[in-house]
Amino acid sequence: MKKILLILFLIPLLAFAQSDTTFNSKGSIISIDEKGVTNLLHKYKTILRDKGGVDGWRLQIKFTSKRENILPYQVKFTNLYPEIPAKITFDSPYYKLTVGNFKTKNEALKVKHKISKNFPGAHPVSIIIDQDLLER
């Protein structure tokens, strides 16, 4: 009895689960977009633009109140790891040297492990990152 009820319940779900994708006579796929999906995508892009980017992670190497004290760390880092971007930002009253652009904290921790020999004080920080800068 339970199997029959389960089958009767699943058949309508499978029938309505079909997508709005069709094939034309030339063999190419035609996809019909729903207005709601297009509107949500537009809204998401607007939110990202207003926010200035997406939530991401960087590794903070050093922070200090004087810019000249942080520049040697940036030079050292870029010489040792030229493939990882380094950025100095000013968040009053401190200058901060952060490196990398990561989607997840786990990605940042992997790089932290890689650089920990030369920069033992590095730690991950959550930050807004331009989506184009995120490492693929």
PALO-13546 format. One record per residue (C-alpha): residue number from 1; residue in one letter; chain; x negated, z negated, y. Coordinates in steps of 0.02 Angstrom, whole numbers, plus 32768, in hexadecimal, padded with zeros to 4 digits. Layout:
(pt NUM; a; A; (X; Z; Y))
...
//
This chain:
(pt 1; m; A; (8000; 8000; 8000))
(pt 2; k; A; (7F73; 7FD4; 8078))
(pt 3; k; A; (7F1D; 807A; 8055))
(pt 4; i; A; (7FBB; 80DB; 807C))
(pt 5; l; A; (7FD4; 807F; 8121))
(pt 6; l; A; (7F1E; 809C; 814E))
(pt 7; i; A; (7F2C; 8156; 8129))
(pt 8; l; A; (7FCE; 8164; 818C))
(pt 9; f; A; (7F7B; 810B; 821D))
(pt 10; l; A; (7EDC; 8176; 821B))
(pt 11; i; A; (7F2E; 8222; 8211))
(pt 12; p; A; (7F79; 821C; 82C2))
(pt 13; l; A; (7ED5; 81D8; 8306))
(pt 14; l; A; (7E74; 8267; 82BB))
(pt 15; a; A; (7EF1; 82E5; 82FE))
(pt 16; f; A; (7EE2; 82A4; 83B0))
(pt 17; a; A; (7E26; 828E; 83A8))
(pt 18; q; A; (7E07; 8348; 83B6))
(pt 19; s; A; (7DA7; 837F; 8450))
(pt 20; d; A; (7DDA; 8403; 84CC))
(pt 21; t; A; (7D4E; 8476; 8495))
(pt 22; t; A; (7D7E; 8521; 8458))
(pt 23; f; A; (7D23; 85BC; 841B))
(pt 24; n; A; (7D45; 8666; 8465))
(pt 25; s; A; (7D3A; 870A; 8404))
(pt 26; k; A; (7C85; 8724; 843A))
(pt 27; g; A; (7C4D; 8684; 83E4))
(pt 28; s; A; (7C23; 8621; 8481))
(pt 29; i; A; (7C68; 8574; 84A2))
(pt 30; i; A; (7CE5; 8553; 852D))
(pt 31; s; A; (7CF5; 849D; 8561))
(pt 32; i; A; (7D8A; 8460; 85C5))
(pt 33; d; A; (7D5D; 83CE; 8637))
(pt 34; e; A; (7DD6; 8343; 8658))
(pt 35; k; A; (7DF3; 8318; 8710))
(pt 36; g; A; (7DD9; 8260; 86ED))
(pt 37; v; A; (7D2D; 827A; 86A1))
(pt 38; t; A; (7CF6; 82E8; 8732))
(pt 39; n; A; (7D35; 8268; 87B0))
(pt 40; l; A; (7CDB; 81D9; 8757))
(pt 41; l; A; (7C39; 823B; 8754))
(pt 42; h; A; (7C48; 825F; 880E))
(pt 43; k; A; (7C6C; 81A7; 8831))
(pt 44; y; A; (7BD4; 8171; 87CA))
(pt 45; k; A; (7B62; 81E9; 882A))
(pt 46; t; A; (7BA7; 81A6; 88CF))
(pt 47; i; A; (7B86; 80F2; 889A))
(pt 48; l; A; (7AD4; 811C; 8867))
(pt 49; r; A; (7AB5; 8174; 890D))
(pt 50; d; A; (7AFB; 80E2; 8973))
(pt 51; k; A; (7A98; 8065; 890C))
(pt 52; g; A; (79F8; 80C9; 8922))
(pt 53; g; A; (79D7; 80E0; 8868))
(pt 54; v; A; (79F1; 808E; 87C0))
(pt 55; d; A; (79C7; 7FE3; 877D))
(pt 56; g; A; (791A; 7FE7; 8733))
(pt 57; w; A; (787A; 7F86; 8718))
(pt 58; r; A; (77C8; 7F85; 875B))
(pt 59; l; A; (7733; 7F17; 8737))
(pt 60; q; A; (76FC; 7EAB; 87C8))
(pt 61; i; A; (763F; 7EA0; 87C8))
(pt 62; k; A; (761D; 7E3E; 8868))
(pt 63; f; A; (7670; 7DFA; 8903))
(pt 64; t; A; (761E; 7DB8; 89A0))
(pt 65; s; A; (7642; 7DA0; 8A58))
(pt 66; k; A; (75B5; 7E15; 8A90))
(pt 67; r; A; (75B6; 7ECF; 8A6C))
(pt 68; e; A; (74F8; 7EDB; 8A68))
(pt 69; n; A; (74F4; 7E5F; 89D7))
(pt 70; i; A; (7565; 7ECB; 896B))
(pt 71; l; A; (7511; 7F74; 8986))
(pt 72; p; A; (747D; 7F53; 890F))
(pt 73; y; A; (74F9; 7F2C; 8883))
(pt 74; q; A; (7553; 7FD0; 88A1))
(pt 75; v; A; (74AE; 8031; 889D))
(pt 76; k; A; (7476; 7FD7; 87FE))
(pt 77; f; A; (751D; 7FF7; 87A9))
(pt 78; t; A; (7526; 80B0; 87D6))
(pt 79; n; A; (7473; 80C9; 879A))
(pt 80; l; A; (7497; 8075; 86F2))
(pt 81; y; A; (7546; 80BC; 86D6))
(pt 82; p; A; (755D; 815D; 873B))
(pt 83; e; A; (75F6; 818E; 86D3))
(pt 84; i; A; (7659; 80F5; 870E))
(pt 85; p; A; (7698; 80FB; 87C3))
(pt 86; a; A; (766B; 8068; 8833))
(pt 87; k; A; (76CC; 8038; 88D0))
(pt 88; i; A; (76B0; 7FB9; 895A))
(pt 89; t; A; (774E; 7F75; 89AB))
(pt 90; f; A; (7767; 7EF8; 8A37))
(pt 91; d; A; (77EB; 7E73; 8A1B))
(pt 92; s; A; (77D2; 7DFA; 8AAB))
(pt 93; p; A; (775D; 7D9B; 8AAC))
(pt 94; y; A; (7708; 7DE5; 8A11))
(pt 95; y; A; (76BB; 7E89; 89DD))
(pt 96; k; A; (76DD; 7EAF; 8927))
(pt 97; l; A; (7682; 7F26; 88B2))
(pt 98; t; A; (76F8; 7F66; 882C))
(pt 99; v; A; (76D2; 7FEA; 87AA))
(pt 100; g; A; (7736; 805D; 8738))
(pt 101; n; A; (77EC; 8090; 8739))
(pt 102; f; A; (7849; 8056; 869E))
(pt 103; k; A; (78FE; 8060; 8664))
(pt 104; t; A; (78F6; 7FC1; 85FE))
(pt 105; k; A; (7897; 7F1E; 8601))
(pt 106; n; A; (7858; 7F44; 8552))
(pt 107; e; A; (7801; 7FE3; 858F))
(pt 108; a; A; (77B0; 7F7C; 861A))
(pt 109; l; A; (7775; 7EF9; 859E))
(pt 110; k; A; (7720; 7F7E; 8534))
(pt 111; v; A; (76BA; 7FB8; 85C9))
(pt 112; k; A; (7699; 7F03; 85FA))
(pt 113; h; A; (7649; 7EEA; 8550))
(pt 114; k; A; (75DE; 7F85; 856E))
(pt 115; i; A; (759E; 7F4B; 8619))
(pt 116; s; A; (7596; 7E8F; 85F8))
(pt 117; k; A; (74DB; 7E92; 85D6))
(pt 118; n; A; (74B6; 7ECC; 8687))
(pt 119; f; A; (754E; 7E80; 86DE))
(pt 120; p; A; (757F; 7DE0; 8682))
(pt 121; g; A; (75F9; 7DA6; 870A))
(pt 122; a; A; (7667; 7E40; 86FF))
(pt 123; h; A; (771F; 7E1E; 86E2))
(pt 124; p; A; (77BE; 7E88; 86DF))
(pt 125; v; A; (7831; 7E88; 8776))
(pt 126; s; A; (78DF; 7ED3; 8784))
(pt 127; i; A; (78EE; 7F51; 8812))
(pt 128; i; A; (7953; 7FE7; 884D))
(pt 129; i; A; (78F7; 8087; 8820))
(pt 130; d; A; (7918; 813B; 8853))
(pt 131; q; A; (795F; 818D; 87B7))
(pt 132; d; A; (78E6; 8220; 87C7))
(pt 133; l; A; (7852; 81A9; 87B7))
(pt 134; l; A; (7886; 815D; 8710))
(pt 135; e; A; (780F; 818A; 8684))
(pt 136; r; A; (785F; 81F8; 8603))
//
